[in-house]
Amino acid sequence: MSTWISETEFRQSGAEAAGITINVPFLQEIKTDYGFRELLNNVYHEIIHAGGDRTIRFAANSGNFAQQVAERLSDLRDEMETYFALEEFYGYFQHSALKNPNVSQNASSLQRDHETLYLQLSEIIEATWQVVYRESSPQVQFQQIAESFDRFCCDLAHHEQAEMDLMMRLCNEDFGVGD
C-alpha cells in the first residue's frame, strides 16, 4: 500500500512550490488501458442496480451477501490505489519552472483528491464490515452504504472529468488552439 500524505505534508514537501503539472500522454494511457474503470462499473452494478432484493439479502446476510459486498469494495479500493499510484507516478510530474501557476494549482488539487477519494471509499468499506460483524443494523445500513457508494462514484466521476478537462486544456495550449 502506498503512503498517502496530508495536504500540510504535501505543502511542506516542496512539491507544490516546484509546480506540479500532468503528463498528458501517460495519464491518458493509464485512463484508457487500466482495468479499474471496468471493475468500478461491475461493483456499481452489483451494489446500486442489484435489484429490489438487495436490502433483504443484505439484512438476512444470506449467502454472506454483506461480506461479498465488503470484499468487492475492498478489491475496488485496492485497484483504485494502484490506479491512483500509476497516475501519480506517471501522470503527474514536477515542473521545475512554473510556466502556468493555474495549471499547477489545478494539478495539485486533483492529485490531493486521490487521498480524499481513497478515504471516502474506506469509510464505506468500514460501514459494510460493521454490518458483517453485526455492529450495526443491516436494514438501514445497506441503503446508507448504497447511497454513500453512489456519492463516491459521482465524486470520482467529477474528479476524472476534471483531470480530462485539464489534459484537454494542456493539449490545446501545446498546440496553440486554446483561448
C-alpha positions in Angstrom: 0.0 0.0 0.0 1.3 3.4 -0.9 1.6 6.1 1.7 -0.9 9.0 1.4 0.3 12.3 2.6 -1.8 15.1 4.1 -2.2 18.5 2.4 0.1 20.0 5.0 2.7 17.4 4.4 2.3 18.0 0.7 2.9 21.7 1.1 5.9 21.1 3.4 7.5 18.7 0.9 8.1 21.5 -1.5 6.2 19.8 -4.4 3.6 22.5 -4.6 6.2 25.2 -4.8 8.0 23.3 -7.5 4.9 23.3 -9.6 3.0 20.2 -10.4 1.6 19.5 -13.8 0.3 16.5 -15.7 1.9 14.3 -18.3 -0.9 14.1 -20.7 0.1 11.1 -22.8 0.9 8.9 -19.8 -2.2 10.0 -17.9 -4.4 9.4 -20.9 -2.9 5.9 -21.4 -3.5 5.0 -17.8 -7.1 6.1 -18.0 -7.8 4.1 -21.2 -5.7 0.9 -20.6 -6.1 0.2 -16.9 -8.9 -2.1 -15.9 -10.0 0.0 -12.9 -13.0 1.5 -14.8 -14.4 -1.9 -15.7 -14.2 -3.1 -12.1 -15.8 0.1 -10.9 -18.7 -0.4 -13.3 -19.2 -4.0 -12.2 -19.2 -3.2 -8.5 -21.5 -0.2 -9.1 -23.9 -2.5 -10.9 -23.8 -5.1 -8.1 -24.5 -2.5 -5.4 -26.7 0.1 -6.9 -28.5 -2.0 -9.5 -28.7 -5.3 -7.7 -32.5 -5.4 -7.8 -35.2 -5.0 -5.2 -33.9 -7.8 -3.0 -30.6 -6.3 -2.2 -31.7 -4.8 1.2 -33.3 -8.1 2.1 -30.3 -10.1 1.1 -28.0 -7.7 3.0 -30.2 -7.7 6.1 -30.5 -11.5 6.1 -26.8 -11.8 5.2 -28.0 -14.8 3.1 -25.0 -16.3 1.3 -22.8 -13.8 3.1 -24.0 -11.1 0.7 -22.8 -8.3 3.1 -19.4 -9.9 3.2 -19.3 -10.3 -0.5 -20.1 -6.6 -0.9 -17.4 -5.7 1.6 -14.9 -7.8 -0.2 -15.8 -6.4 -3.6 -15.5 -2.9 -2.3 -12.1 -3.8 -0.8 -11.0 -5.2 -4.1 -12.1 -1.9 -5.8 -10.2 0.1 -3.2 -7.0 -1.9 -3.9 -7.4 -1.4 -7.7 -8.1 2.3 -7.2 -5.0 2.6 -5.1 -2.9 1.1 -7.9 -4.7 3.3 -10.5 -4.0 6.4 -8.5 -0.4 5.3 -7.8 0.1 4.9 -11.6 -1.4 8.3 -12.2 0.7 10.0 -9.5 3.9 8.3 -10.7 3.5 8.6 -14.4 0.7 11.1 -15.0 1.8 13.9 -12.6 5.2 15.4 -12.5 7.1 18.2 -11.0 7.6 21.2 -13.2 10.9 22.9 -12.4 9.9 26.3 -13.8 6.4 27.5 -13.1 5.1 28.4 -16.5 1.4 28.2 -15.7 0.6 28.6 -11.9 -3.1 28.0 -12.6 -2.4 24.6 -14.2 -0.1 23.8 -11.3 -2.8 24.6 -8.7 -5.4 22.5 -10.6 -3.0 19.6 -10.9 -2.0 19.8 -7.2 -5.7 19.9 -6.2 -6.5 16.9 -8.4 -3.6 14.9 -7.0 -4.8 15.7 -3.5 -8.3 14.4 -4.4 -6.8 10.9 -4.6 -6.4 10.8 -0.9 -9.9 12.1 -0.3 -11.5 9.5 -2.6 -9.4 6.7 -1.1 -10.6 7.7 2.4 -14.2 8.1 1.3 -14.2 4.5 -0.1 -12.5 3.2 3.0 -15.3 4.7 5.2 -17.9 2.8 3.0 -16.0 -0.4 3.4 -15.8 0.1 7.2 -19.5 0.6 7.4 -20.1 -2.6 5.3 -17.8 -4.7 7.6 -19.7 -3.3 10.6 -22.8 -5.0 9.1 -20.9 -8.2 8.5 -19.9 -8.3 12.1 -23.3 -7.2 13.3 -22.2 -4.0 14.8 -24.9 -2.0 13.0 -28.5 -2.6 11.7 -28.3 -4.2 8.2 -31.8 -3.0 7.1 -31.0 0.7 7.4 -27.3 0.4 6.8 -27.4 -1.1 3.2 -29.4 1.8 2.0 -26.9 4.2 3.5 -24.0 2.2 2.1 -25.6 2.2 -1.4 -26.2 6.0 -1.2 -22.6 6.6 0.1 -21.2 4.5 -2.7 -23.3 6.3 -5.3 -22.0 9.7 -3.9 -18.4 8.3 -4.1 -18.9 7.3 -7.7 -20.2 10.8 -8.5 -17.2 12.4 -6.8 -14.9 10.1 -8.6 -16.6 10.9 -11.9 -16.2 14.6 -11.2 -12.5 14.1 -10.4 -11.9 12.1 -13.6 -13.7 14.7 -15.7 -11.6 17.4 -14.1 -8.4 15.5 -15.0 -9.7 15.1 -18.6 -10.5 18.8 -18.8 -7.0 19.7 -17.6 -5.5 17.3 -20.1 -7.5 18.8 -22.9 -6.5 22.3 -21.8 -2.8 21.4 -21.8 -3.2 19.8 -25.2 -4.8 22.9 -26.6 -2.1 25.1 -25.1 0.6 22.9 -26.5 -0.9 23.0 -30.0 -2.0 26.6 -29.8 -5.7 26.0 -30.3 -6.9 27.1 -26.8 -8.1 30.6 -26.0 
